[in-house]
Amino acid sequence: MIDKKSLILENIIREYLKTPEPIGSEQLKTKLHIKISSSTIRSYFKKLEDGGFLMQIHISSGRIPTNSALKSYWKSILVPLNNINISSVDNLKESAEDENIFFIAKFIKENNLVETINVRDKYLLLIFSEGEVVVEYSNALERFLQGLLGLDLNDLKQICNQVGAFNLSKKIDDFLSDEIQRAGERELLEMYHNEMVDERFFLNSIDGSLIDRVENGLNFISKEYMLIKQDALIEERKAKLISIGHLSRDFENFFNKAVKV
C-alpha cells in the first residue's frame, strides 16, 4: 500500500504536469481521496523538500517537483516501454502540439536481403525482396553479407553503422527513402536555443537520422529533457517513434491522446 508521503508526491507531480504551476496545500487537499489536513500536507511538503523531491520557488508560493523527482516518476510510469498502437497520424500530431512535445516517426518498409552476386570481383550486386543495390566488391564484404542473408534492410543498415561499413550504409540509406512524420518542432527549437542540445542532435532529430542512432528506451538527454524511443504501429504500419520534451511535459497524456480511436 502506498504511504502518504509517496501519495502526496505523486499527486503533486500529476497536478504540476497539468499546469505547470506551484501546488499549494489547500489545492492538493481537494485532489486527495483521503482525510488529511492542510497542516499535515505542509508537514509532508517540508519532508519532501528536505529529501530533494520538492522545491519552493518563492516563499509565499506552493511547491513544484524537482527534476530528480520527475525523472523517478517517469521511470515508474513509462518503464518498461510497450509497443504503442496509434490509429491516426493526425491524432499523434495534434497530441504533440497540445502537449508541446516533439515527435518523429519513421515508417518501416519490410525488405530483406535475398542474395549477393559477385560481378567479376569488381562489384557486389545485393538483391533485396524489393530492388537491388550495387557496391564495390571486396572479399571481406562478400563474406560479411553472406552471413546476413534474410536480414531486413533497416537492420542491415544498423549493423553496417555498428561495424563501420559506412559506404554500404549510405547506399542503403539512399535506397530506403523512408517515410517520415513529425510535429512539435517548437519544443526542439527551444531546447536548441537554450543550448540543452548541440547542433548535431538538433539536425539529426529534424531529418530523422536520430532514430537509427539511439536504442529503444527512456533516455534523459540533459538535466531537464528526456527522449523516448519505441516501436509503434501507426495506422496499421510498423514504425519507429521518438518523443522528446521537457521533464514537465505530460508524456502520459501525450500517449493517451495519441492512441485514442
C-alpha positions as CSV (number, residue, x, y, z in Angstrom):
1,M,0.0,0.0,0.0
2,I,1.3,3.4,-1.0
3,D,2.4,5.6,2.0
4,K,1.0,9.1,2.5
5,K,4.3,10.8,1.6
6,S,4.6,9.0,-1.7
7,L,0.9,9.6,-2.4
8,I,1.3,13.4,-1.8
9,L,4.4,13.5,-4.1
10,E,2.7,11.6,-6.9
11,N,-0.4,13.9,-6.7
12,I,1.8,17.0,-6.7
13,I,3.6,15.7,-9.8
14,R,0.3,14.9,-11.6
15,E,-1.2,18.3,-10.8
16,Y,2.1,20.1,-11.8
17,L,2.1,18.3,-15.2
18,K,-1.3,19.7,-16.0
19,T,-0.4,23.4,-15.5
20,P,2.7,23.5,-14.7
21,E,2.3,25.8,-11.7
22,P,3.3,25.6,-8.0
23,I,0.9,23.4,-6.0
24,G,-0.3,24.6,-2.6
25,S,-1.5,22.5,0.4
26,E,-5.2,23.6,0.0
27,Q,-5.2,22.9,-3.7
28,L,-3.7,19.5,-3.1
29,K,-6.1,18.6,-0.3
30,T,-9.1,18.9,-2.7
31,K,-7.4,16.3,-5.0
32,L,-6.6,13.7,-2.4
33,H,-9.0,10.9,-1.7
34,I,-8.0,10.6,1.9
35,K,-8.8,12.6,5.0
36,I,-5.8,14.8,5.7
37,S,-5.5,18.4,7.0
38,S,-3.7,21.2,5.1
39,S,-1.2,21.5,8.0
40,T,-0.3,17.8,7.7
41,I,0.2,18.2,4.0
42,R,2.5,21.1,4.6
43,S,4.5,18.9,7.0
44,Y,4.9,16.3,4.3
45,F,5.9,19.2,1.9
46,K,8.7,20.0,4.2
47,K,9.9,16.4,4.4
48,L,9.8,16.0,0.7
49,E,11.6,19.3,0.2
50,D,14.4,18.2,2.7
51,G,14.6,14.9,0.7
52,G,15.2,16.8,-2.6
53,F,11.9,15.9,-4.2
54,L,10.2,19.3,-3.9
55,M,11.3,22.9,-4.2
56,Q,9.7,26.2,-3.4
57,I,10.4,29.0,-6.0
58,H,9.1,31.8,-3.8
59,I,8.5,31.9,0.0
60,S,4.8,32.5,-0.5
61,S,4.2,30.0,-3.3
62,G,3.4,26.3,-3.3
63,R,5.9,23.6,-4.2
64,I,7.0,22.1,-7.5
65,P,8.7,18.8,-8.1
66,T,12.4,18.7,-8.7
67,N,14.0,17.3,-11.8
68,S,15.1,14.3,-9.8
69,A,11.5,13.7,-8.7
70,L,10.2,14.0,-12.2
71,K,12.8,11.6,-13.5
72,S,11.9,9.0,-10.9
73,Y,8.2,9.5,-11.7
74,W,8.7,8.9,-15.5
75,K,10.8,5.8,-14.8
76,S,7.9,4.4,-12.7
77,I,5.2,5.3,-15.2
78,L,6.9,4.6,-18.6
79,V,9.3,1.8,-18.0
80,P,9.2,-0.9,-19.3
81,L,8.1,0.7,-22.6
82,N,5.4,-1.2,-24.6
83,N,4.8,-1.1,-28.3
84,I,2.2,1.6,-29.0
85,N,-0.7,1.3,-31.4
86,I,-1.7,4.7,-32.9
87,S,-4.8,4.7,-35.1
88,S,-4.1,8.1,-36.7
89,V,-1.1,10.2,-37.6
90,D,-3.4,13.3,-37.1
91,N,-4.0,12.2,-33.5
92,L,-0.3,12.0,-32.9
93,K,0.4,15.4,-34.4
94,E,-2.5,17.0,-32.5
95,S,-1.3,15.5,-29.3
96,A,2.3,16.7,-29.9
97,E,1.1,20.3,-30.4
98,D,-1.3,20.2,-27.4
99,E,1.4,18.9,-25.0
100,N,4.4,20.7,-26.6
101,I,6.3,17.5,-27.2
102,F,8.4,16.9,-30.3
103,F,8.0,13.6,-32.1
104,I,9.4,12.0,-35.2
105,A,8.2,8.7,-36.6
106,K,9.8,6.6,-39.4
107,F,7.7,4.0,-41.1
108,I,9.5,0.7,-41.7
109,K,9.4,-0.9,-45.1
110,E,9.9,-4.7,-44.8
111,N,12.6,-5.5,-47.4
112,N,15.0,-8.4,-46.9
113,L,18.5,-9.2,-48.3
114,V,17.8,-12.3,-50.6
115,E,21.1,-12.8,-52.4
116,T,24.6,-11.3,-53.1
117,I,26.1,-11.8,-56.6
118,N,29.9,-11.3,-57.3
119,V,30.3,-9.5,-60.6
120,R,33.9,-10.3,-61.8
121,D,35.4,-9.3,-58.4
122,K,34.6,-5.7,-59.2
123,Y,31.1,-5.2,-57.9
124,L,28.7,-6.9,-55.5
125,L,25.0,-6.9,-56.5
126,L,22.8,-7.0,-53.5
127,I,19.4,-8.5,-54.3
128,F,16.6,-7.5,-51.9
129,S,13.0,-8.6,-52.0
130,E,12.2,-5.2,-53.5
131,G,15.1,-3.8,-55.6
132,E,18.8,-4.1,-55.9
133,V,21.9,-2.2,-54.7
134,V,25.4,-2.2,-56.3
135,V,28.5,-1.7,-54.2
136,E,32.2,-2.0,-54.9
137,Y,33.5,-5.6,-54.4
138,S,35.7,-6.8,-51.5
139,N,36.1,-10.3,-50.3
140,A,35.6,-9.3,-46.7
141,L,32.3,-7.5,-47.6
142,E,31.1,-10.5,-49.5
143,R,31.7,-12.9,-46.6
144,F,30.2,-10.4,-44.2
145,L,27.0,-10.1,-46.2
146,Q,26.7,-13.9,-46.8
147,G,26.1,-14.2,-43.0
148,L,23.3,-11.6,-43.2
149,L,21.1,-13.1,-45.9
150,G,17.4,-12.8,-45.0
151,L,18.0,-9.7,-42.9
152,D,15.7,-6.7,-43.2
153,L,17.2,-3.7,-44.9
154,N,16.8,-1.4,-41.9
155,D,18.5,-4.0,-39.6
156,L,21.3,-4.3,-42.2
157,K,21.9,-0.6,-42.2
158,Q,22.1,-0.5,-38.4
159,I,24.7,-3.3,-38.4
160,C,26.7,-1.5,-41.1
161,N,26.8,1.6,-38.9
162,Q,28.0,-0.5,-35.9
163,V,30.8,-2.2,-37.8
164,G,31.9,0.9,-39.7
165,A,30.7,-0.1,-43.2
166,F,29.5,3.4,-43.8
167,N,29.7,3.4,-47.6
168,L,27.2,0.5,-47.7
169,S,25.1,2.2,-45.1
170,K,24.9,5.3,-47.3
171,K,23.9,3.2,-50.3
172,I,21.2,1.6,-48.3
173,D,20.1,5.0,-46.9
174,D,19.7,6.3,-50.5
175,F,17.8,3.2,-51.4
176,L,15.4,3.2,-48.4
177,S,13.8,6.7,-48.8
178,D,11.8,6.1,-45.6
179,E,8.6,8.0,-45.0
180,I,8.9,10.4,-42.1
181,Q,6.2,12.2,-40.0
182,R,7.0,14.8,-37.4
183,A,5.4,17.6,-35.3
184,G,6.1,19.7,-32.2
185,E,9.2,21.4,-33.5
186,R,8.8,24.3,-31.1
187,E,10.0,22.1,-28.2
188,L,13.1,21.0,-30.2
189,L,13.8,24.7,-31.2
190,E,13.5,25.7,-27.5
191,M,16.0,23.0,-26.5
192,Y,18.5,24.1,-29.1
193,H,18.1,27.9,-28.3
194,N,18.6,27.1,-24.6
195,E,21.7,25.1,-25.5
196,M,20.3,21.9,-24.0
197,V,21.3,20.0,-27.1
198,D,24.0,20.6,-29.7
199,E,23.6,21.4,-33.4
200,R,24.2,17.8,-34.5
201,F,21.5,16.5,-32.2
202,F,19.1,19.1,-33.4
203,L,19.7,18.4,-37.1
204,N,19.6,14.6,-36.6
205,S,16.3,15.0,-34.8
206,I,14.8,17.1,-37.6
207,D,15.9,14.8,-40.5
208,G,15.1,11.6,-38.6
209,S,18.6,10.1,-38.6
210,L,18.5,10.2,-34.8
211,I,16.1,7.2,-35.0
212,D,18.9,5.0,-36.1
213,R,21.4,6.3,-33.6
214,V,19.6,5.6,-30.3
215,E,18.4,2.4,-28.7
216,N,14.8,1.8,-27.6
217,G,14.0,3.1,-24.2
218,L,13.8,6.1,-21.9
219,N,16.8,8.4,-22.0
220,F,17.5,11.6,-20.1
221,I,19.4,13.7,-22.6
222,S,20.1,16.7,-20.2
223,K,19.1,17.7,-16.6
224,E,15.8,18.9,-17.9
225,Y,14.8,16.9,-21.0
226,M,14.1,13.3,-21.9
227,L,13.8,11.2,-25.0
228,I,11.7,8.1,-25.5
229,K,12.2,5.7,-28.4
230,Q,9.8,2.8,-29.0
231,D,8.4,0.5,-31.6
232,A,4.9,1.6,-32.8
233,L,2.1,0.6,-35.1
234,I,0.8,3.7,-36.8
235,E,-2.3,3.4,-39.0
236,E,-1.5,-0.4,-39.1
237,R,2.0,0.2,-40.3
238,K,5.2,-0.6,-38.5
239,A,7.2,2.4,-37.4
240,K,9.9,3.7,-35.0
241,L,8.8,6.6,-32.8
242,I,10.9,9.1,-30.9
243,S,9.3,11.6,-28.5
244,I,11.3,14.4,-26.9
245,G,10.4,17.0,-24.4
246,H,11.0,18.8,-21.1
247,L,10.5,16.7,-17.9
248,S,7.5,18.8,-17.1
249,R,5.6,17.9,-20.3
250,D,2.7,15.5,-19.7
251,F,4.1,12.5,-21.7
252,E,1.4,10.2,-20.2
253,N,-1.4,12.4,-21.6
254,F,0.5,12.8,-24.9
255,F,0.5,9.0,-25.4
256,N,-3.1,8.6,-24.2
257,K,-4.3,11.2,-26.7
258,A,-2.2,9.7,-29.5
259,V,-3.8,6.2,-29.1
260,K,-7.4,7.4,-28.9
261,V,-9.7,6.0,-31.5
